[in-house]
Amino acid sequence: MRMRHKPWAEDYLREYPDIVDIDCQHAQSVSQWFDNDHPIHIEVGSGMGQFITTLAARHPHINYIAIERDKNVMVRVLDKVRAQQLSNIKLLCNDAVVLTDYFLPHEVARIYLNFSDPWPKTRHTKRRLTYHTFLNIYEYILATDGDIHFKTDNRGLFAYSLESMSQYGMYFTKINLNLHEEDEGDNIPTEYEHKFAEKGSRIYRMEAKFHTNTKKS
């Protein structure tokens, strides 16, 4: 997500070290950042934070972590966290490639991937968040029964992700080819989702897990 450059963004984020981590201060100690042992759910690429802050408000007994590398975007998430006085959410201003620097093996109970950049050109395949190198990272940090929840409006990315995950050895517990027609009432839309749905775009969603016997220690 690209937003207008805010020269004050980093200074603002650094004013709240109890909520925001910019310099890997909590590497290998994320659980200690919270004052409880509740399950940890993360969203990789949180955008402006509507999805994850709504989740955090609804589920106070789950610890949430929003991961967004763009400081100009992350300030919007911080604004929401502060406005709602959410104590069960932390923000990592960093890239998904460093997740194993932050989390211990099997420390995360769920990963959300919502409307990730599709990187449609073949030469950019490795940047897709469901490319096998990222799946390897997720497998490392996910709990044995942990899962990935994925949503997109991009049919090509959805098809690619199904194939990539299947080839990696994952299996699917739910697949929705038109989420807004099949929604059971518990879907939380993101900012992008509102935008695409209003234009009539179909929203694709799936839930996936790793087979236990492929887990790495």
N, C-alpha and C positions, 0 to 999 in steps of 0.2 A: 504494500500500500504506500503510495507516494503522497506526501502532503507538503505544503509550503514550508520552507526551512524556517525554523524558529531558533534564532541564535541563543535564546535564553533557556532552551529545552533541557540541556544537560545540567545546568545549574539548578533548575527547578527540581529535576529528578533527584539530584544529590542532596537536596534539602530533606529528603525523607528516606534515610538509609534503613529505617525500620520496615519499609515497604518495598523499596527498590534496590536491586543489586545491579550495578553497572560493571564492576571490576572483578567479578568472581570472588567477592568477599565470602560467599557462602558455599564455595566449592567443597563437595563431599560432606557438607553439613546442613543441607537444606532442611532436613527434618527438625534440626535443633533451632531453626529460625522461627518455627511455630512453638507455642508453649503447650503442645499436646501431641498425642501419637495417632491422630486421625489419619485416614487414608489420604494420599496425595493424588490429585488429578491435575494434569497440565494441558494447556492449549498452546500448540506450537503455531505461532503466527496469529496473535490475538487481535490484530487490527485495533479498532478503537475501544474494544472491551465490552461491548454490549452483551455478548454471549456469556463470557465467563463471569462478569459481575452479577448477571442475573442468576446464574447457577450458584454462585457463592451466597447470594442473599437467600436463595431457596433452601440451601443445604448447609447450614452452619456447622455440621459435624463432619464436613469434608474440607480438607485444605486444598486450595486452588493456587496454581501458579500460571500466570500469563507470561508467555515468552514472545517478545517482539523486539527485533533488532533496530528498528527505526525510532530514534529518540523523539522525533517530531510527532510520531503516532502515539508513543507510549505515554506522553503527557496527558493524552485524552483518557487513557485507562486510569492513570493516577487520579485525575479529576473525579472520575466515577467512584473509585474506591474511597476517596476522601469524602465525597458528598454523601455516600451511603454508609460511611463509617464501618466498612467491612474489615473485620479482624482476621478472617480466614482466607485471605488472598495476598499473595506476594507477586512481585513483578521482576522478571529477569530481562534486562535489556541486552540481549545477546543473540547469537545465531544458533540454529538447531545443531550445527556440527559440534558444538561444545557441550552438549547435554551430558555426556559421560564425564565431563569435568565437574559437573554440579552434582549429579545423582549417583548414589551407590547402586550396585547391582540389585535389581528387583525392588527398588524403592518406590516406584510409581505404580499406582493401581489402574490408571486410565490415561490415555492420550487422545486429545481432540485435534483433528486436522480439519479446519473449516475454510473452504474457499481459498485453498493454497494457490499460489501462482502456477498456472499450468505449464509454463515454459514449453510452448508448442513446437519450437524448432528442435529437430533431432540432435543438433550439436549441443543443446542445453539439457538433454535428458537427465544427466547426472545431478542437475539442480532440483529436480522434482522431489518433493518430500516423501514420495513413495518409491523412490529409486532404492535399489537393494542396499546401498551403503547406509541410507537413513533407516531402513528396516532393521539393519544390524544394530544400529544405535538404540532403536526402540526396544528391540528384543533384550538388549543388555540391561536397560533400566526398568523394564516392566516386570511386575510381580508375576509369579507362575500362572495365575489365572487372570492377569491383566488383559485389557483389550484396547483396541484402537477404534475410535468413532470418526468417520470421515464423511464430509459433505462437500459438494461442489455443484456448480451449474454447468461445468464443462464436460460434455460427454466423452471427449477424447481422453481427458485426464482420468475420468472415472474408469473407462475401459482399460487404460494403461495400468491403473492402480490395481484393478482386479487381477490382471494378468501378472503384474510384478509380484503382488502378494502371494498369489497362487504358486508361482514358480519358486518363490522363496520357501514355501512349505507352510504357509498360513492357511487358515480356514475361516469361512464366513458364517457368522451366526445370524446376520440379518442383512438383506439387500432391498433397498427401495429405489425403484426406477422412476418414481414420480412422487416424491415425499409429500408434497402438499395435498395430493389427492388421497394418500394413504396414511396421513398423519393421525396418530392415535390421541393427539391432544397434548403431548408432552414435549413437542419440538420447541426449541428456543431459537428463533431466527437471529442471524447476525445482521450487521448493517448492510453488507453486500447481499445477503439473502433477500432482504426487503426490496432492495433495488432491482435485483434480477427477477424476482417473483412478480413485481408490479409490471414488468415488461413481458410477462408471460413465459419466462424461461422455466424449463423443467429443472427441478432440484433432485440430484441423485445423492443417495446416502447408503452407507454400509457400516457394519460392525465386524471386526475381525480379531482373531486371536492367533497366537503362535502355538504350535504343538509343543506340549511339555517336554517331549524327548529331544527337542532341538535347543532347549534353553542353554545359554552359556553362563558359566559362573564368573 
